[in-house]
Amino acid sequence: YFAASEGAPSVPTPGKKQDNLSDLASIWSSPLALGIVGFATLTLPKELQKASALVPALQSNWLMMHVSVVMCSYATLMFGSVLCMAVLALSQPKDSPIVALRDMT
């Protein structure tokens, strides 16, 4: 499955079965995004919904550096996690249920 797709997103074509993984991602991400927006709009107090000036600690130049380092570390952690899952999925024995899931397409 991984070698056949070569990392490119699948484009639905007539007569070809669409990728179930992209369907699953859209099924979960759409309601999640709607829930987050609904929470921010309906449950947060009005003073938290309005834009205001930042407190002096958040106006520091170190904030940008902190956020950049944290985002890079999260990206590294996510890349390592996905790589680890891919290695585990690809190194399974032939009779493993994971191989059956991978070969469904």
C-alpha distances in whole Angstrom, upper triangle without the diagonal:
4,6,5,6,9,10,12,12,12,15,16,17,20,19,15,14,13,11,12,12,14,16,17,17,20,22,22,23,26,28,28,29,32,33,33,35,37,38,39,41,43,43,44,48,49,50,47,45,48,47,50,50,49,51,52,49,46,48,48,46,44,42,40,40,39,36,35,34,33,30,29,29,27,25,25,24,21,19,20,19,16,15,17,14,11,13,14,11,10,13,14,15,14,16,15,14,12,10,11,9,6,6,8,7
4,5,5,6,7,10,11,12,15,17,19,22,21,17,16,15,12,14,12,14,17,17,17,20,22,22,23,25,28,27,28,31,32,32,34,37,37,38,40,42,42,43,47,48,48,45,44,46,45,47,48,46,48,49,46,44,45,45,43,41,39,37,36,36,33,31,31,30,27,26,26,24,21,21,21,18,16,17,17,13,12,14,12,9,11,13,10,9,13,14,16,16,18,17,16,13,12,13,12,8,10,12,10
4,6,5,8,10,13,13,16,18,19,22,21,18,17,17,15,17,16,17,20,21,21,23,25,26,26,29,31,31,31,34,36,36,37,40,41,41,43,45,46,46,50,51,52,48,47,49,48,50,51,49,51,51,49,46,47,47,44,43,41,39,38,38,35,33,33,32,30,28,28,27,24,23,24,21,19,19,19,16,15,17,15,12,13,15,13,11,14,16,17,16,19,19,19,16,14,15,15,11,11,14,12
4,6,9,9,11,11,13,15,16,19,18,14,14,14,12,15,15,16,19,20,20,22,24,25,25,28,30,30,31,34,35,36,37,39,40,41,43,45,46,46,50,51,52,48,47,49,48,50,51,50,52,53,50,47,49,48,46,45,43,40,40,40,37,35,35,34,31,30,31,29,26,26,26,23,21,22,22,18,18,20,18,15,16,18,15,13,17,18,19,18,20,20,19,17,15,15,15,11,11,12,10
4,5,6,8,7,11,13,14,17,17,14,14,12,10,13,12,13,16,17,17,19,21,22,22,24,27,27,28,30,32,32,34,36,37,38,40,42,43,43,47,47,48,45,43,45,44,47,48,46,48,49,47,44,45,45,43,42,40,37,37,37,34,32,32,31,28,27,28,26,23,24,24,21,19,21,20,16,16,19,17,14,16,18,16,14,18,19,21,20,22,21,20,18,16,17,15,12,12,13,10
4,6,9,10,13,16,17,21,21,17,17,16,14,17,15,15,19,20,19,21,24,24,24,26,29,29,29,32,33,33,35,37,38,38,40,43,43,44,47,48,48,45,43,45,44,46,47,45,47,48,46,43,44,43,41,40,38,36,35,35,32,30,30,30,27,25,26,25,21,22,23,20,17,19,19,16,15,18,17,13,16,18,16,14,18,20,22,21,24,23,22,19,18,19,18,14,15,16,14
4,7,9,12,15,17,21,22,18,18,15,13,15,13,13,17,17,16,18,21,21,21,23,26,25,25,28,30,30,31,34,35,35,37,39,40,40,43,44,45,41,40,41,40,43,43,41,44,44,42,39,40,40,38,37,35,32,32,32,29,27,27,27,23,22,23,21,18,19,20,17,14,17,17,13,13,16,15,12,15,18,16,15,18,20,23,23,25,23,23,19,18,20,18,14,16,17,15
4,6,9,12,14,18,19,16,16,14,12,15,13,12,16,17,16,17,20,21,20,22,25,25,25,27,30,29,30,33,34,34,36,39,40,40,43,44,44,41,39,41,40,42,43,42,44,45,43,40,41,41,38,38,36,33,33,33,30,28,29,28,25,24,25,24,20,21,22,19,17,20,20,16,17,20,19,16,19,21,19,18,22,23,26,25,28,26,25,22,21,22,19,16,18,18,15
4,6,10,12,16,17,14,14,11,9,12,11,9,12,14,13,14,17,18,17,19,22,22,22,24,27,26,27,30,31,32,33,36,37,37,41,41,42,39,37,39,38,41,42,40,43,44,42,39,40,40,38,38,35,33,33,33,30,28,29,28,25,24,26,24,20,22,23,19,18,21,20,17,18,21,19,17,20,22,20,20,23,24,27,26,28,26,25,21,21,21,19,16,17,17,14
4,6,9,13,14,10,10,8,7,10,10,9,11,14,13,14,17,18,18,19,22,23,23,25,28,28,29,31,33,33,35,37,38,39,42,43,44,41,39,41,40,43,44,43,46,47,46,42,43,44,42,41,39,36,37,37,33,32,33,32,28,28,29,27,24,25,26,22,21,24,23,19,20,23,21,18,22,23,20,20,24,25,27,26,27,26,24,21,20,20,17,15,16,15,12
4,6,10,12,10,10,8,9,12,13,10,12,15,15,15,17,20,19,20,23,24,24,25,28,29,29,31,33,34,35,37,39,39,43,43,45,41,39,41,40,44,45,44,47,49,47,43,45,45,43,43,41,38,39,39,35,34,35,34,30,30,32,29,27,28,29,25,24,27,26,23,24,27,24,22,26,27,24,24,28,28,30,29,30,29,27,24,24,23,20,19,19,18,14
4,7,9,7,8,6,8,11,13,11,11,15,15,15,17,20,20,20,23,24,24,25,28,29,30,31,34,35,35,37,39,40,43,44,46,43,40,42,42,45,47,46,49,51,49,46,47,48,46,46,43,41,42,41,38,37,38,37,33,33,35,32,29,31,31,28,27,30,28,25,26,29,26,24,27,28,25,25,29,29,31,29,30,29,27,25,24,23,20,19,19,17,13
4,6,6,8,8,11,14,16,14,15,18,19,18,20,23,23,23,26,28,28,29,32,33,33,35,37,38,39,41,43,44,47,47,49,46,44,46,45,49,50,50,53,54,53,49,50,51,50,49,47,44,45,45,41,40,41,40,37,37,38,35,33,34,35,31,30,33,31,28,29,31,29,27,30,31,27,27,31,31,32,30,31,30,28,26,25,24,22,21,20,18,14
4,6,8,9,13,15,18,17,16,20,21,20,22,25,25,25,28,30,30,31,33,35,35,36,39,40,40,42,44,46,49,49,51,48,46,48,48,51,53,53,55,57,56,52,54,55,53,53,50,47,48,48,45,43,45,43,40,40,41,39,36,38,38,34,33,36,35,31,32,34,32,29,32,33,30,29,33,33,34,32,32,32,29,28,27,25,23,22,21,19,16
4,7,9,13,15,18,17,17,20,22,21,22,26,27,26,29,31,31,32,35,36,37,38,41,42,42,44,46,47,51,51,53,50,48,50,50,54,55,55,57,59,58,54,56,57,55,54,52,49,50,50,46,45,46,45,41,41,42,40,37,39,39,35,34,36,35,31,32,34,31,29,32,32,28,28,32,31,32,29,30,30,27,26,25,23,21,21,19,16,14
4,6,9,12,15,14,14,17,19,19,20,23,24,24,27,29,29,31,33,34,35,37,39,40,41,42,44,45,49,50,51,48,46,48,48,51,53,52,55,57,55,52,53,54,52,51,49,46,47,46,43,42,43,41,38,38,39,36,34,35,35,31,30,32,31,27,28,30,27,25,28,28,25,24,28,27,28,26,27,26,24,23,21,20,18,17,16,13,10
4,7,9,12,12,12,14,16,17,17,20,22,22,24,26,27,28,30,32,33,34,36,38,39,40,41,43,46,47,49,46,44,46,47,50,52,51,53,55,53,50,51,52,51,50,47,45,46,45,41,40,41,39,36,36,37,34,32,33,33,29,28,30,29,25,26,28,25,23,26,26,22,23,26,25,26,24,25,24,21,20,19,17,15,15,14,11,8
4,6,9,8,8,11,13,13,14,17,18,19,21,23,23,25,27,28,29,31,33,34,35,36,38,39,43,44,46,42,40,43,43,46,48,47,49,51,49,46,48,48,47,46,43,41,42,41,38,37,38,36,33,33,34,31,29,30,30,26,26,28,26,23,24,26,23,21,25,25,21,22,26,25,27,25,25,24,21,20,19,18,15,15,14,12,9
4,6,6,7,9,10,11,13,15,16,17,20,21,22,24,25,27,28,30,31,33,34,35,36,38,41,42,44,41,39,41,41,44,46,45,47,49,47,44,45,46,45,43,41,39,39,38,35,34,35,33,30,30,31,28,25,27,26,23,22,24,22,19,21,22,19,18,21,21,18,19,22,22,24,22,23,21,19,17,17,15,12,12,12,10,8
4,6,5,6,9,10,10,12,14,16,18,19,20,22,23,25,26,28,29,31,32,33,34,36,39,41,42,39,37,40,40,43,45,44,46,48,46,43,45,46,44,43,40,39,39,38,35,34,35,32,30,30,30,27,25,27,26,22,22,24,22,18,21,22,18,18,21,21,17,19,22,21,23,22,22,20,17,15,16,15,11,11,13,10,9
4,5,5,6,9,10,11,12,14,16,17,18,20,22,23,24,26,27,29,30,32,32,34,37,39,40,37,35,38,38,41,42,41,43,45,43,40,42,42,41,40,37,35,36,34,31,30,31,29,26,26,26,23,21,23,22,18,19,20,18,15,17,19,15,15,18,18,15,17,20,20,22,22,22,20,17,14,16,15,11,11,13,11,11
4,5,5,6,9,10,10,12,15,15,16,18,20,21,22,24,26,27,28,30,31,32,36,37,38,35,33,36,36,39,40,39,41,43,41,38,40,41,39,38,36,34,34,33,30,29,30,28,25,26,26,23,21,23,23,19,19,21,19,16,19,21,18,17,21,21,18,20,23,23,26,25,26,23,21,18,19,19,15,14,16,15,13
4,5,5,6,9,10,11,13,14,16,17,19,20,22,23,25,26,27,29,30,31,35,36,38,35,33,36,36,39,41,40,42,45,43,40,42,43,42,41,38,36,37,36,32,32,33,30,27,29,29,26,24,26,25,22,22,24,22,19,22,23,20,20,24,23,20,22,26,25,28,27,27,24,21,19,20,19,16,16,17,15,14
4,5,5,6,9,10,12,13,15,16,17,19,21,22,23,25,26,27,28,30,34,35,37,33,32,35,35,38,40,39,41,43,41,38,40,41,41,39,36,35,36,34,31,31,31,29,26,27,27,24,23,25,23,20,21,23,20,17,20,21,18,18,22,21,19,21,24,23,26,25,25,23,19,17,19,18,14,15,17,15,15
4,5,5,6,8,11,11,12,14,16,16,18,20,21,22,24,26,26,27,31,32,34,31,29,32,32,35,37,35,38,40,38,35,37,38,37,36,33,31,32,30,27,27,28,25,22,24,24,20,19,22,20,17,18,20,18,15,19,20,17,18,21,21,19,21,24,24,27,27,27,24,21,19,21,20,17,17,19,18,17
4,5,5,6,9,10,10,12,14,15,16,18,20,21,22,24,25,26,30,31,33,30,28,30,31,34,36,35,37,40,38,35,37,38,37,36,33,32,33,32,28,28,29,27,24,26,26,23,22,24,23,20,21,24,21,19,22,24,21,21,25,25,23,25,28,28,31,30,30,28,25,22,24,23,20,20,22,20,19
4,6,6,7,9,11,12,13,15,17,17,19,21,22,23,24,26,30,31,33,30,28,31,32,35,37,36,39,41,40,36,39,40,40,39,35,34,35,34,30,31,32,29,26,28,28,25,24,26,25,22,23,25,23,21,24,25,22,23,26,26,23,26,29,28,31,30,30,27,24,22,24,23,19,20,22,20,19
4,6,6,6,9,10,11,13,15,16,17,19,20,21,22,23,27,29,31,27,26,29,30,33,35,34,36,38,36,33,36,37,37,36,32,31,33,31,27,28,29,26,23,25,25,22,21,24,22,19,21,23,20,19,22,23,20,21,25,24,22,25,28,27,30,30,30,27,24,22,24,24,20,21,23,21,21
4,6,5,6,9,10,11,12,14,15,17,18,20,21,22,25,27,28,25,23,26,27,30,32,31,33,35,34,31,33,34,34,33,29,28,30,28,24,25,26,24,21,23,23,20,19,22,21,18,20,22,20,18,22,23,21,22,25,25,24,26,29,29,32,32,32,29,26,24,26,26,22,22,25,23,23
4,5,5,6,9,10,11,12,14,16,17,18,20,21,24,25,27,24,22,25,26,29,32,31,34,36,35,32,34,35,35,34,31,30,32,30,27,27,29,26,23,26,27,23,22,26,25,21,23,26,24,22,26,27,25,25,29,29,27,30,33,32,35,35,35,32,29,27,29,28,25,25,27,25,24
4,5,5,6,9,10,10,12,14,15,16,17,19,23,24,26,23,21,25,26,29,32,31,33,36,35,32,34,36,36,35,32,31,33,31,28,29,30,27,25,27,28,24,24,27,26,23,25,27,25,24,27,28,26,27,31,30,28,31,34,33,36,36,36,33,30,28,30,29,26,27,29,27,27
4,5,5,6,9,10,10,12,14,15,16,17,21,22,24,21,20,23,24,27,29,28,30,33,32,29,31,33,33,32,28,28,30,27,24,25,27,24,22,24,24,21,21,24,23,20,23,25,22,21,25,26,24,25,29,28,27,30,33,32,35,36,36,32,29,27,30,29,26,26,29,27,27
4,5,5,6,9,10,11,12,14,15,16,20,21,22,19,17,20,21,24,27,26,28,31,30,27,29,31,31,30,27,26,28,26,23,24,26,23,20,23,24,20,21,24,23,20,23,25,23,22,26,27,25,27,30,30,29,32,34,34,38,38,38,35,32,30,32,32,28,28,31,29,29
4,6,5,6,9,10,10,12,14,15,19,19,22,19,17,20,21,25,27,27,30,33,32,29,31,33,33,33,29,29,31,29,26,27,29,26,24,27,28,24,24,28,27,24,27,29,27,26,30,31,29,30,34,33,32,35,38,37,40,41,40,37,34,32,34,34,30,31,33,31,31
4,5,5,6,9,10,10,11,13,17,18,20,18,16,20,21,24,27,27,29,32,31,28,30,32,33,32,29,29,31,29,25,27,29,26,24,27,27,24,24,28,26,24,27,29,26,26,30,31,28,30,34,33,32,35,38,37,40,41,40,37,34,32,35,34,31,31,34,32,32
4,5,5,6,9,10,10,11,15,16,18,15,13,17,18,21,24,23,25,28,27,24,27,29,29,29,25,25,27,25,22,24,25,22,21,24,24,21,22,25,24,22,25,27,25,25,29,30,28,30,33,33,32,35,37,37,41,41,41,38,35,33,35,35,32,32,35,34,33
4,5,5,6,8,10,11,14,15,17,14,12,15,16,19,22,22,25,28,27,24,26,29,30,29,26,25,28,26,23,25,27,24,22,26,27,23,24,28,27,25,27,30,28,28,31,32,31,32,36,36,35,38,40,40,44,44,44,41,38,36,38,38,34,35,37,36,35
4,5,5,6,8,10,13,14,17,14,12,16,18,21,24,24,27,30,29,27,29,31,33,32,28,29,31,29,26,28,30,27,26,29,30,26,27,31,30,27,30,33,30,30,34,35,33,35,38,38,37,40,42,42,45,46,45,42,39,37,40,39,35,36,39,37,36
4,5,5,5,7,11,12,15,12,11,15,17,20,23,23,24,28,27,24,27,29,31,30,27,27,29,27,24,27,29,25,24,28,28,25,26,30,28,26,30,32,29,30,33,34,32,34,38,37,36,39,42,42,45,46,45,42,39,37,40,40,36,37,40,38,38
4,6,6,6,9,10,12,9,8,11,13,16,19,19,21,25,24,21,24,26,28,28,24,24,27,25,22,25,27,24,23,27,27,24,26,29,28,26,29,32,30,30,34,35,33,35,38,38,38,41,43,43,47,47,47,44,41,39,42,42,38,38,41,40,39
4,6,6,9,9,12,10,8,11,13,17,20,21,23,27,27,24,26,29,30,30,27,27,30,28,25,28,30,27,26,30,30,28,29,32,31,30,33,35,33,33,37,38,36,38,41,41,41,43,46,46,49,50,50,46,43,41,44,44,40,41,43,41,41
4,6,8,9,13,11,10,13,16,19,22,23,25,29,29,26,29,31,33,33,29,30,33,31,28,31,33,30,29,32,33,30,31,35,33,32,35,37,35,35,39,39,38,40,43,42,42,45,47,47,50,51,50,47,44,42,45,44,41,42,44,42,42
4,6,9,12,10,10,13,16,19,22,22,23,27,27,25,27,30,32,32,28,29,32,29,27,30,31,28,28,31,31,29,30,34,32,31,34,36,34,34,38,38,37,39,42,42,41,44,47,46,50,51,50,46,44,42,45,44,41,42,45,43,43
4,6,8,6,7,10,13,15,18,18,20,23,23,21,24,27,29,28,25,26,29,26,24,27,29,26,26,30,30,27,29,32,31,30,33,35,33,34,38,38,37,39,42,42,42,45,47,47,50,52,51,48,45,43,46,46,42,43,46,44,44
4,6,5,7,9,12,14,17,18,19,23,23,21,24,27,29,29,26,27,30,28,26,29,31,28,28,32,32,30,32,35,34,33,37,38,37,38,41,42,41,43,46,46,45,48,51,51,54,55,55,51,49,47,50,50,46,47,50,48,48
4,5,5,7,10,12,15,17,18,22,23,21,23,26,29,29,26,27,30,29,27,30,32,30,29,33,34,31,33,37,36,35,38,40,39,39,43,44,43,45,48,48,47,50,53,53,56,57,57,54,51,49,51,52,48,48,51,50,49
4,5,6,8,9,12,14,15,19,20,18,20,23,26,26,23,25,28,26,25,28,30,28,28,32,32,31,33,36,35,34,38,40,38,39,43,43,43,45,48,48,48,51,53,53,57,58,58,54,52,50,52,53,49,49,53,51,51
4,6,8,9,12,12,14,18,18,16,18,21,24,24,21,22,25,23,21,25,27,24,24,28,29,27,29,32,31,31,34,36,35,36,39,40,39,41,44,44,44,47,49,50,53,54,54,51,48,46,49,49,46,46,49,48,47
4,7,9,13,14,16,20,20,18,20,23,25,25,22,23,26,25,22,25,28,25,25,28,29,27,29,32,32,31,34,36,35,35,39,40,39,41,44,44,44,46,49,49,53,54,54,50,48,45,48,48,45,45,48,47,46
4,6,10,12,15,18,19,17,18,22,24,25,21,22,26,25,23,25,28,26,26,29,31,29,30,34,34,33,35,38,37,38,41,42,42,43,46,47,46,49,51,52,56,57,57,53,51,48,51,51,48,48,51,49,48
4,7,9,12,15,17,14,15,18,20,22,19,19,23,22,20,23,26,24,24,27,29,27,29,32,32,31,34,36,36,36,39,41,41,42,45,46,46,48,51,51,55,56,57,53,51,48,51,51,48,47,50,49,48
4,6,9,12,14,12,13,16,19,20,17,19,22,22,20,23,26,24,24,28,29,28,30,33,33,33,35,38,37,38,41,42,43,44,47,48,48,50,52,53,57,59,59,55,53,51,53,54,50,50,53,52,51
4,7,9,11,10,9,13,16,18,15,17,20,20,19,22,24,23,24,27,28,28,29,32,33,33,35,37,38,39,41,43,43,45,47,48,48,51,53,54,58,59,60,56,55,52,54,55,51,51,54,54,52
4,6,8,6,6,10,13,14,12,14,17,16,16,19,21,20,21,24,25,25,27,29,30,30,33,35,35,36,38,40,40,42,44,45,46,48,50,51,55,57,58,54,52,49,52,53,50,49,52,52,51
4,6,6,7,9,13,14,12,15,17,16,16,20,21,21,22,25,26,26,28,30,30,31,34,35,36,37,40,41,41,43,45,46,47,49,51,52,56,58,59,55,54,51,53,55,51,51,54,54,53
4,5,5,7,11,12,11,14,16,15,16,19,21,21,22,25,26,26,28,30,31,32,34,36,36,38,40,41,42,44,46,47,48,50,52,53,57,59,60,56,55,52,54,56,53,52,55,55,55
4,6,6,9,9,8,12,13,12,14,17,18,17,19,22,22,23,25,27,28,29,31,33,33,35,37,38,39,41,43,44,45,47,49,50,54,56,57,53,52,49,52,53,50,49,53,53,52
4,5,8,9,6,9,12,11,11,14,16,16,17,20,21,21,23,25,26,27,29,31,31,33,35,36,37,39,41,42,43,45,46,48,52,54,55,51,50,47,49,51,47,47,50,50,49
4,7,9,7,9,12,12,13,15,17,18,19,21,22,23,25,27,28,29,31,33,33,35,37,38,39,41,43,44,45,47,49,50,54,56,57,54,52,49,51,53,50,49,52,52,51
4,5,6,8,10,10,12,14,15,16,18,20,21,22,24,25,27,28,30,31,32,34,36,37,39,40,42,43,44,46,48,49,53,55,57,53,52,49,51,53,50,49,52,52,51
4,5,6,7,9,11,11,13,15,16,17,19,21,22,23,25,26,28,29,31,32,34,35,37,38,40,41,43,44,46,48,52,54,55,52,51,48,49,52,48,47,50,51,50
4,5,5,6,9,10,11,12,14,15,16,18,20,21,22,24,26,27,28,30,31,33,35,36,37,39,40,42,43,45,49,51,53,49,49,45,47,49,46,45,49,49,48
4,5,5,6,8,10,11,12,14,15,16,18,20,21,22,24,26,27,28,30,31,33,34,36,37,39,40,42,44,48,50,51,47,46,43,45,47,44,43,46,47,46
4,5,5,6,9,10,11,12,14,15,16,18,20,21,22,24,26,27,28,30,32,33,34,36,37,39,40,42,46,48,50,46,45,42,44,46,43,41,45,45,44
4,6,5,6,9,10,11,12,14,15,16,18,20,21,23,24,26,27,28,30,32,33,35,36,37,39,41,45,47,48,45,45,41,43,45,42,41,44,45,44
4,5,5,6,9,10,11,12,14,15,16,18,20,21,22,24,26,27,29,30,32,33,35,36,37,39,43,45,47,43,43,39,41,44,41,39,43,43,43
4,6,5,6,9,10,10,12,14,15,16,18,20,21,22,24,26,27,28,30,31,33,34,36,38,42,44,45,42,41,37,39,41,38,37,40,41,40
4,5,5,6,9,10,11,12,14,15,16,18,20,21,22,24,26,27,28,30,31,33,34,37,40,42,44,41,40,36,38,40,37,36,39,40,39
4,5,5,6,9,10,10,12,14,15,16,18,20,21,22,24,26,27,28,30,31,33,35,39,41,42,39,39,35,37,39,37,35,39,40,39
4,5,5,6,9,10,10,12,14,15,16,18,20,21,23,24,26,27,28,30,31,33,37,39,41,37,37,33,35,37,35,33,37,38,37
4,5,5,6,9,10,10,12,14,15,16,18,20,21,22,24,26,27,28,30,32,36,38,39,36,35,31,33,35,32,31,34,35,34
4,5,5,6,9,10,10,12,14,15,16,18,20,21,22,24,26,27,28,31,34,36,38,35,34,31,32,35,32,30,34,35,34
4,5,5,6,9,10,11,12,14,15,16,18,20,21,22,24,26,27,29,33,35,36,33,33,29,31,34,31,30,33,34,34
4,5,5,6,9,10,10,12,14,15,16,18,20,21,22,24,26,27,31,33,35,31,30,27,29,31,28,27,31,32,31
4,5,5,6,9,10,11,12,14,15,16,18,20,21,22,24,26,30,32,33,30,30,26,28,30,27,25,29,30,29
4,5,5,6,9,10,10,12,14,15,16,18,20,21,22,25,28,31,32,29,29,25,27,30,27,25,29,30,30
4,6,5,6,9,10,10,12,14,15,16,18,20,21,23,27,29,30,27,27,23,25,28,25,24,28,29,29
4,5,5,6,8,10,11,12,14,15,16,18,20,22,25,27,29,25,25,21,23,25,23,21,25,26,26
4,5,5,6,8,10,11,12,14,15,16,18,20,24,26,28,25,24,21,22,25,22,20,24,25,25
4,6,5,6,9,10,10,12,14,15,16,19,22,25,26,23,23,20,21,24,22,20,24,26,26
4,5,5,6,9,10,11,12,14,15,17,21,23,24,21,21,17,19,22,20,18,22,23,24
4,5,5,6,9,10,10,12,14,16,20,21,23,20,19,16,17,20,17,15,19,20,20
4,5,5,6,9,10,11,12,15,18,20,22,19,20,16,17,20,18,16,19,21,21
4,5,5,6,9,10,11,13,16,19,20,17,18,15,16,19,17,16,19,21,22
4,5,5,6,9,10,11,15,17,18,15,15,11,13,16,14,13,16,18,19
4,5,5,6,8,10,14,16,17,15,15,11,12,15,13,11,14,16,17
4,5,5,6,9,12,14,17,14,15,12,12,16,15,13,16,18,19
4,6,5,7,10,13,14,11,13,9,11,14,13,12,15,18,19
4,6,6,9,11,12,10,10,7,7,11,10,8,11,14,15
4,6,9,10,12,11,12,9,8,11,11,9,11,14,15
4,7,9,12,10,12,10,9,13,14,12,14,17,18
4,7,8,6,9,7,7,10,11,11,12,15,17
4,6,6,9,9,8,10,13,12,13,16,18
4,6,9,9,6,8,11,11,11,14,16
4,7,9,7,8,11,12,12,14,17
4,5,5,7,9,10,11,13,16
4,5,5,6,9,10,11,14
4,5,5,6,9,10,13
4,5,5,6,9,11
4,5,5,6,10
4,6,5,8
4,6,7
4,6
4
